[in-house]
Amino acid sequence: MKGRIQIFINRIHKKYLNILEYKYKLVFLTKFIYSTHLKSPNLQMKKTLCLLCCLLPLATFAQKTYTLTGEIGKLNAPAKIYLQHQVDKKTVIDTVKLIKGAFIFRGTVEEDPIYARLIVDHEGKGLEAIRQPDLRAFFIETGIINFQSKDSIANATITGSKTNTEYHKLVQMLDSVIRAQKALSSDYQAASPEKRKSKEFLDSLEKKNNDITVEKNKILLVFIKDNPGSFVSLIIALNSFAGPTPNPDEIEPIFNQLSDSIKNSKTGKEFAKEMNQIKATAIDSIAPDFTMNDPNGKPIALSSFKGKYLLIDFWASWCSPCRQENPNVVAAYNHFKDKNFTILGVSLDSENSREAWLAAIQKDGLSWTQGSDLKIWNNAAAQLYMVRSIPQNFLLDPNGKIIAKNLRGEDLEKKLSEIFATK
């Protein structure tokens, strides 16, 4: 229970702390081709103009430009503003200095709008030093997008962008939900360590969180229905509704409500592909095989566990909810390890946190098989199983069929008790 509440808290904080990196370069045609060897200068000019007429449409097709301009009060150096977004699932960043509050970013963008953030570093100390970021989420798209504010980017008015107008509309619709989520987070943070352990307190928070989620999802569905041709419906509303563990049977009918232009866009096709990939790890599906090295470098194949009930447990040493859940997993393992049940831990640690991973295994008493490729969220198994948040787990029967997902706390113990009660 405590792990679920902590996951909720982390999701709220992640929205403000996640940092992406990217820098675009503009390419312009700046020169005419000229050759002194041709007898006719006029002929050369005609050939040059013809070449440019052919090249310009191709350049326009390949690169669509955007310009972000703005003024945030009268801020000057050392204040900086950072542009953060993601391209091909890679972390990317750009930055410029603020001069009398003014800034400008230029770049290229593909056909679909890109979800992005602007963050103002008022003291110029760098992103890692910012504890309470002044940020504004928005969409990059072709054209000129302007930001105006007297004091902060968070309060900026955005003009010149259809997608950002639609996004602002959704944020306004979700205002009560956002305030309720912040209040719930504050309640948890304000609670004493003893109170945070109280089942009554945690049950109360979980009920409030569930009520907030129900209200949020109602609003998201209304927005999607009223705006089927908006990228905001796909990128923000539908992804938020789907959550970290989407159910394709629930999500696909909503996706199909979107316009053909959205569904057939690059982003739409990627979303549909992800849904199909999630189906591969749906309950009653045969779990896709993978191989991970254990801490000693020995390859461990998932298929080698056939014949046993197996829990694939995705976690990491840096994941607080995972560490809080580990005592429950340890208890279940000790209770059922002699009844044809075992666990395969898959860590989303990195090369830099390898020692922390090994220390966490020892400290938390994780005596079952552990594996990792130390690639964090690019972990091959996590990618294969579409793991978007941790902890996550998949329970397999002796034939390798997925029979349950995301069993935590009492739910894991209860499910295993049901299985082995008839054995």
Helices and strands as residue ranges (DSSP letters): H 2-17, H 41-62, E 64-72, E 80-87, E 90-97, E 102-109, E 114-121, G 127-129, E 134-140, E 143-149, G 153-155, E 157-159, H 162-173, H 175-190, H 193-196, H 199-226, H 231-232, I 233-238, H 239-242, H 248-255, H 260-263, H 266-279, E 291-293, E 299-301, G 302-305, E 309-315, H 320-336, E 341-347, H 354-364, E 369-371, G 376-378, H 380-384, E 392-396, E 402-405, H 410-420
